[in-house]
C-alpha cells in the first residue's frame, strides 16, 4: 500500500523542483527530499543534527516515516553517512580530528580505519599511507643522511623513543627519505634532544615495510620515555656505496664487490645463498639471480673483505639492508669470495607516454626492441602499482583505461594482465603470451603514479 505522506511529498517535489544543494548544484528528484531526517532517525548517527533541503551526491540511506530509500550507491570501499562529517584541512580526510568549517555534503565516507585521499583519486587508504598527513625528517645531523628522526602526526612534528630501536627500523626510515638503507641506528639522543612531543615508542619493523608507520609501534603519543632517549639514524648516502660484478664472462655474472666509504671490497661466502644473490642482481637492474656462487669462482679479490655472514630474506632493496655484522668484520680469506649469476632482462622495458608529467601516462612496454601498449581488459590498481614501482615511484593512485592518455600507434603487447601487486615487474604478472590480445588502441591502459616522499632537511 502506498504511503500517502511520501506520495504527497514526491508530487510536491516534482511540482516545485528539487531544492539545490548548499553549493548551488541542481539535484535530481530521486536523490533528495525536503528534510531527510524529519520524523526519522539518521541511520548512521541517531544523535546527529540534520539539515533541511539536503541534496547529497551519495544519498543512499535515508528514511521518511519509517520508509527506507536507497538512491545512488557510494563508490566501492566507502559507506554512506547521512549526517556525519568527514572533511578537513588535509588531503586525506575522514580523520577523527578533522574540524569542518561547514557541513560536508558528499555523504560517502571510508570504512573504519581508512581515510579518503583526495590527492589520489578519492581512494580509501590506510592512514599510514596518507602522505599529506604523515611525514618524516632528519634533524641536527652533520649532513642530510643522518640526524634525529622526527615524524609529523596530525600536523605536529615529534620524535621516536629509542626503546627497541634497531637497524631494521632505521632502514625503513632511510628508504622513506630516498636512501638505499641505514648504516646505524643510534639512540640516547645522539643528535640532540627535541622539545616537541614524543610521537612513537616501541617501534618494531621487520625491514620490508614501506613506511615507519607500517611497523608495529604503540599508538601515537603513548610512551614511557624522555627526550634523552630520542632515536636517530645514519643513512647510507647513495654516492658512498655501490655494487659491481668482477671477473665474469659477461655483465650479468661475476664476483660481488661493494664500495663502502669510497673503498671497494668483496663479500665472504659464509651463508651466501640465492636470496642474497637476488638482492645484488636487482641492485644492478636485473630481474633476479639464477646462481649464488662461492669459493672465489670468479677469481679472488685484492681489496678488503667488506661483508660476511650476509643474511637476506630476498625482499630487501639493497644488500646493505640485509642482516650482517659491521662492515669489515669477518673471519674469511679471499678464496671464499662470493659471486652471482644474474638473470638478464631479455630485452623488456616500460615507460609512460602522453601524460603531463613523468608520473603519469599511457603504459608502453618494450619487447624484443619494439615499444607497444597494454590493453585495459582486467587492468586495475594492482597492475598499476607494479608499473609505477618499475618506474621508480612509490605506488599508483589510479589505473585509468580507455586510452585516457591518448591512443598508441605500435603493437598491443599485453592483454588481460593480472598482478597480485607484489611482483617486481609487469612481465612477472599473469598474462597471455606477448602480442596475443582482443583489443583496439582505444582500450590502451594508463597509470597515475605517486612520487616518493622527498628528503627533508
Number of C-alpha atoms within 10 A of each C-alpha: 3 6 11 8 11 14 11 11 15 18 12 13 17 13 9 9 14 22 20 16 16 14 8 9 12 13 17 15 14 16 18 25 22 17 17 24 23 14 11 15 18 21 17 15 13 12 10 14 10 19 13 13 16 22 29 22 19 22 26 21 20 25 19 19 14 10 10 12 14 13 15 14 15 18 15 9 13 19 19 22 22 26 22 21 22 24 24 18 12 19 18 28 25 26 21 11 11 16 14 12 9 9 15 16 21 19 22 26 25 26 15 11 11 22 26 27 25 14 15 18 11 17 20 24 18 16 20 18 18 22 18 17 20 19 25 25 22 25 20 17 18 9 12 17 22 26 25 26 27 25 23 16 18 15 12 14 19 20 27 28 26 24 19 14 22 19 22 21 23 27 33 26 29 28 23 23 22 17 18 24 30 24 20 18 23 22 21 17 20 18 21 18 17 21 10 12 15 24 22 26 25 19 21 18 23 14 24 19 18 15 22 26 21 18 19 14 19 14 11 14 15 13 17 10 15 15 19 15 21 28 29 32 29 25 25 24 20 12 11 11 16 21 19 20 23 21 17 16 9 10 14 20 25 23 26 27 25 23 16 17 12 11 13 19 22 30 28 27 24 19 13 22 20 19 19 24 26 29 25 30 27 20 19 18 13 17 19 24 22 16 17 21 23 21 17 23 17 21 18 18 23 10 12 15 24 21 24 25 18 21 18 23 15 20 14 23 18 21 26 23 27 23 16 15 14 12 13 15 13 16 10 15 15 19 15 21 28 30 33 30 25 25 18 17 12 11 10 16 19 20 20 22 21 17 17 9 10 14 19 24 24 27 27 26 23 15 16 9 11 14 19 21 30 28 26 24 19 13 22 20 19 19 24 26 30 25 30 27 21 18 18 13 17 18 23 23 22 22 23 22 21 18 22 18 21 18 18 23 10 12 16 24 21 27 25 19 21 18 23 12 19 13 17 16 21 25 18 14 18 13 16 14 10 13 15 13 17 11 16 15 19 15 21 29 31 32 30 27 25 21 17 15 16 12 15 12 13
